[in-house]
Amino acid sequence: MSLFLKIAVDGPSASGKGTIARRLADQFHLSYLDTGALYRVVAKHILENGGNPDNPEDALKAAIFVRDHFNWDMLEDPSIRNDVVADATSRSSQIPVLREALMDFQRDFASHPPHNPHSKPWEGSILDGRDIGTVICPDADVKFYITASTEVRAERRTKELNNKGIPSSYETVLQDMAERDARDKSRTTNPLKPAPDAVIMDTSDMSTDQVFETACAIIRRKLV
């Protein structure tokens, strides 16, 4: 394994992959890219420019803009987390030309993360998403596929939304999640699935700390 550690984390929504990826990034000093947030930035750009999230031409233009003008602040923009952008992201991220436009950017990020002026040089990278271990970083040193039952994930997401002051019902969230899972798994371009060599972790009955400690142990074994 190279001295530069590369980790891929995949899984469906509300599986806990983002929480784990961020903690692993802090633990091992890895540059972290939430690729879901990247697609949200693209969707927001589509909307801001009067585009249609279902239109491949609008999606491609937005992806190229974000790719060519990327900066860390884009990922921290709270407005990419609202429901309107979330819906546009779910629709636009299915478009093959959009995904292809962002593919090399994500691969370059994984191998050569952009410098962050508030951090010392990175010791590796960690990306989370839905096609990281299978498409973006098939050469990753460690691959995780974080999952949980649809019911557990819906409970987590409902609680998260209500805690943010966004009234949400479990039944609605469950239906939306099932529909999104179906789209992610059935799309023709880079569908959601675990890489053949991924460590599959079902977090349905695990605490965040348990998942984190298990992942750390797996990574440390790779570093020996």
KAWO-V40911 format. One record per residue. N is the residue number from 0. SS is DSSP state (hx for helix, st for strand, lp for the rest). PSI is psi in whole degrees, 0 to 359 (none if undefined). Layout:
n={N & N}
ss={SS & SS}
psi={PSI & PSI}
This chain:
n={0 & 1 & 2 & 3 & 4 & 5 & 6 & 7 & 8 & 9 & 10 & 11 & 12 & 13 & 14 & 15 & 16 & 17 & 18 & 19 & 20 & 21 & 22 & 23 & 24 & 25 & 26 & 27 & 28 & 29 & 30 & 31 & 32 & 33 & 34 & 35 & 36 & 37 & 38 & 39 & 40 & 41 & 42 & 43 & 44 & 45 & 46 & 47 & 48 & 49 & 50 & 51 & 52 & 53 & 54 & 55 & 56 & 57 & 58 & 59 & 60 & 61 & 62 & 63 & 64 & 65 & 66 & 67 & 68 & 69 & 70 & 71 & 72 & 73 & 74 & 75 & 76 & 77 & 78 & 79 & 80 & 81 & 82 & 83 & 84 & 85 & 86 & 87 & 88 & 89 & 90 & 91 & 92 & 93 & 94 & 95 & 96 & 97 & 98 & 99 & 100 & 101 & 102 & 103 & 104 & 105 & 106 & 107 & 108 & 109 & 110 & 111 & 112 & 113 & 114 & 115 & 116 & 117 & 118 & 119 & 120 & 121 & 122 & 123 & 124 & 125 & 126 & 127 & 128 & 129 & 130 & 131 & 132 & 133 & 134 & 135 & 136 & 137 & 138 & 139 & 140 & 141 & 142 & 143 & 144 & 145 & 146 & 147 & 148 & 149 & 150 & 151 & 152 & 153 & 154 & 155 & 156 & 157 & 158 & 159 & 160 & 161 & 162 & 163 & 164 & 165 & 166 & 167 & 168 & 169 & 170 & 171 & 172 & 173 & 174 & 175 & 176 & 177 & 178 & 179 & 180 & 181 & 182 & 183 & 184 & 185 & 186 & 187 & 188 & 189 & 190 & 191 & 192 & 193 & 194 & 195 & 196 & 197 & 198 & 199 & 200 & 201 & 202 & 203 & 204 & 205 & 206 & 207 & 208 & 209 & 210 & 211 & 212 & 213 & 214 & 215 & 216 & 217 & 218 & 219 & 220 & 221 & 222 & 223}
ss={lp & lp & lp & lp & st & st & st & st & st & st & lp & lp & lp & lp & lp & lp & hx & hx & hx & hx & hx & hx & hx & hx & hx & hx & hx & hx & lp & lp & st & st & st & st & hx & hx & hx & hx & hx & hx & hx & hx & hx & hx & hx & hx & hx & hx & lp & lp & lp & lp & lp & lp & lp & hx & hx & hx & hx & hx & hx & hx & hx & hx & hx & hx & hx & hx & lp & lp & lp & hx & hx & hx & hx & hx & lp & hx & hx & hx & hx & lp & hx & hx & hx & hx & hx & hx & hx & hx & hx & hx & lp & lp & lp & hx & hx & hx & hx & hx & hx & hx & hx & hx & hx & hx & hx & hx & hx & hx & hx & lp & lp & lp & lp & lp & lp & lp & lp & lp & lp & lp & lp & st & st & st & st & st & st & lp & lp & hx & hx & hx & hx & hx & lp & lp & lp & lp & lp & st & st & st & st & st & st & lp & lp & hx & hx & hx & hx & hx & hx & hx & hx & hx & hx & hx & hx & hx & hx & lp & lp & lp & lp & lp & lp & hx & hx & hx & hx & hx & hx & hx & hx & hx & hx & hx & hx & hx & hx & hx & hx & hx & lp & lp & lp & lp & lp & lp & lp & lp & lp & lp & lp & lp & st & st & st & st & lp & lp & lp & lp & lp & hx & hx & hx & hx & hx & hx & hx & hx & hx & hx & hx & hx & hx & hx & hx & hx & lp}
psi={142 & 165 & 339 & 110 & 131 & 123 & 136 & 134 & 116 & 166 & 166 & 172 & 146 & 22 & 343 & 6 & 323 & 317 & 315 & 317 & 318 & 319 & 322 & 324 & 317 & 319 & 318 & 10 & 62 & 145 & 126 & 130 & 117 & 99 & 336 & 320 & 324 & 316 & 329 & 321 & 318 & 314 & 319 & 319 & 322 & 310 & 317 & 336 & 17 & 21 & 175 & 120 & 345 & 357 & 119 & 324 & 315 & 319 & 318 & 317 & 317 & 319 & 318 & 319 & 311 & 318 & 316 & 344 & 23 & 139 & 161 & 328 & 331 & 319 & 341 & 358 & 115 & 338 & 345 & 355 & 4 & 167 & 326 & 315 & 323 & 316 & 317 & 325 & 315 & 325 & 311 & 329 & 350 & 347 & 120 & 317 & 330 & 312 & 320 & 323 & 331 & 355 & 308 & 325 & 313 & 321 & 319 & 320 & 317 & 321 & 329 & 75 & 140 & 146 & 139 & 118 & 344 & 11 & 151 & 170 & 139 & 150 & 4 & 190 & 154 & 127 & 138 & 149 & 220 & 351 & 26 & 308 & 335 & 326 & 308 & 312 & 64 & 347 & 10 & 144 & 324 & 136 & 130 & 144 & 106 & 124 & 176 & 165 & 153 & 322 & 316 & 317 & 321 & 321 & 316 & 314 & 321 & 315 & 317 & 314 & 316 & 324 & 335 & 3 & 17 & 102 & 125 & 143 & 145 & 318 & 317 & 315 & 318 & 316 & 314 & 320 & 319 & 320 & 320 & 319 & 316 & 319 & 315 & 322 & 338 & 353 & 149 & 331 & 116 & 61 & 159 & 121 & 153 & 145 & 151 & 328 & 18 & 147 & 115 & 125 & 113 & 114 & 11 & 318 & 25 & 144 & 164 & 320 & 320 & 317 & 316 & 312 & 322 & 316 & 318 & 317 & 320 & 317 & 317 & 325 & 325 & 331 & 345 & none}
